[in-house]
Amino acid sequence: MDEISSSIIPTANVIKQAPILILVFKEKSNNLIVGDNLSIGACVENICLRATDLGLESLWIGDTIYVAKKIAELVNHIDMELNCAVALGYADQTPKQRPRKHLAEIIEWVE
Ligand SMILES: Cc1cc2nc3c(=O)[nH]c(=O)nc-3n(C[C@H](O)[C@H](O)[C@H](O)COP(=O)(O)O)c2cc1C
């Protein structure tokens, strides 16, 4: 592990406080890696959208990558690969939305 994400401590605090943590595993396989990851992304996005519908807050967590094997051991799933996690709960703060880029900065139209 060369570099640790600066979000790791705040992420660990969310995991400790959230009443629900969904662990997202994928089968260990060298096939369909891109397809699997796209599907997992769509699945997690849907979990977050549905949580919002239900009045819950969610945090999509990629920082589990630093302790993925340890978590897999803890839940007896070393046969699978931990991709990410989603914490669900009720927020105790309402931070302001972070600045957004203008569409023109991130889209290139090709004619
Ligand atoms: C794939 C992915 C992984 C993320 N992993 C983490 C994480 O480990 N810890 C964390 O605090 N936030 C994580 N986030 C949340 C982002 O930091 C950010 O809060 C979220 O995407 C909402 O962005 P916004 O605040 O600009 O609306 C992750 C988001 C995505 C899409």
The ligand as an SDF file (V2000), in Angstrom:
LIG
                    3D

 31 33  0  0  0  0  0  0  0  0999 V2000
  -16.8450    4.9680   -6.7180 C   0  0  0  0  0  0  0  0  0  0  0  0
  -16.9360    5.9180   -5.5540 C   0  0  0  0  0  0  0  0  0  0  0  0
  -16.2180    5.6510   -4.3990 C   0  0  0  0  0  0  0  0  0  0  0  0
  -16.3040    6.5270   -3.3080 C   0  0  0  0  0  0  0  0  0  0  0  0
  -15.6050    6.2400   -2.1670 N   0  0  0  0  0  0  0  0  0  0  0  0
  -15.6880    7.0700   -1.1090 C   0  0  0  0  0  0  0  0  0  0  0  0
  -15.0050    6.7690    0.1000 C   0  0  0  0  0  0  0  0  0  0  0  0
  -14.3510    5.7390    0.2410 O   0  0  0  0  0  0  0  0  0  0  0  0
  -15.1110    7.6590    1.1220 N   0  0  0  0  0  0  0  0  0  0  0  0
  -15.8640    8.8050    1.0380 C   0  0  0  0  0  0  0  0  0  0  0  0
  -15.9130    9.5860    2.0020 O   0  0  0  0  0  0  0  0  0  0  0  0
  -16.5580    9.0880   -0.0950 N   0  0  0  0  0  0  0  0  0  0  0  0
  -16.4840    8.2480   -1.1470 C   0  0  0  0  0  0  0  0  0  0  0  0
  -17.2060    8.5130   -2.2810 N   0  0  0  0  0  0  0  0  0  0  0  0
  -18.1330    9.6490   -2.2610 C   0  0  0  0  0  0  0  0  0  0  0  0
  -17.5430   10.8690   -2.9310 C   0  0  0  0  0  0  0  0  0  0  0  0
  -16.4370   11.3050   -2.1770 O   0  0  0  0  0  0  0  0  0  0  0  0
  -18.6220   11.9730   -2.9770 C   0  0  0  0  0  0  0  0  0  0  0  0
  -19.0330   12.3410   -1.7080 O   0  0  0  0  0  0  0  0  0  0  0  0
  -19.8370   11.5320   -3.7280 C   0  0  0  0  0  0  0  0  0  0  0  0
  -19.4440   11.0120   -4.9600 O   0  0  0  0  0  0  0  0  0  0  0  0
  -20.8310   12.6930   -3.8800 C   0  0  0  0  0  0  0  0  0  0  0  0
  -20.2040   13.7290   -4.5390 O   0  0  0  0  0  0  0  0  0  0  0  0
  -20.6470   15.2140   -4.2490 P   0  0  0  0  0  0  0  0  0  0  0  0
  -20.4030   15.4610   -2.7940 O   0  0  0  0  0  0  0  0  0  0  0  0
  -19.7460   16.0540   -5.1290 O   0  0  0  0  0  0  0  0  0  0  0  0
  -22.0880   15.3030   -4.6380 O   0  0  0  0  0  0  0  0  0  0  0  0
  -17.1220    7.6830   -3.3750 C   0  0  0  0  0  0  0  0  0  0  0  0
  -17.8480    7.9360   -4.5510 C   0  0  0  0  0  0  0  0  0  0  0  0
  -17.7590    7.0740   -5.6230 C   0  0  0  0  0  0  0  0  0  0  0  0
  -18.5730    7.3590   -6.8700 C   0  0  0  0  0  0  0  0  0  0  0  0
  1  2  1  0
  2  3  1  0
  2 30  2  0
  3  4  2  0
  4  5  1  0
  4 28  1  0
  5  6  2  0
  6  7  1  0
  6 13  1  0
  7  8  2  0
  7  9  1  0
  9 10  1  0
 10 11  2  0
 10 12  1  0
 12 13  2  0
 13 14  1  0
 14 15  1  0
 14 28  1  0
 15 16  1  0
 16 17  1  0
 16 18  1  0
 18 19  1  0
 18 20  1  0
 20 21  1  0
 20 22  1  0
 22 23  1  0
 23 24  1  0
 24 25  2  0
 24 26  1  0
 24 27  1  0
 28 29  2  0
 29 30  1  0
 30 31  1  0
M  END
$$$$
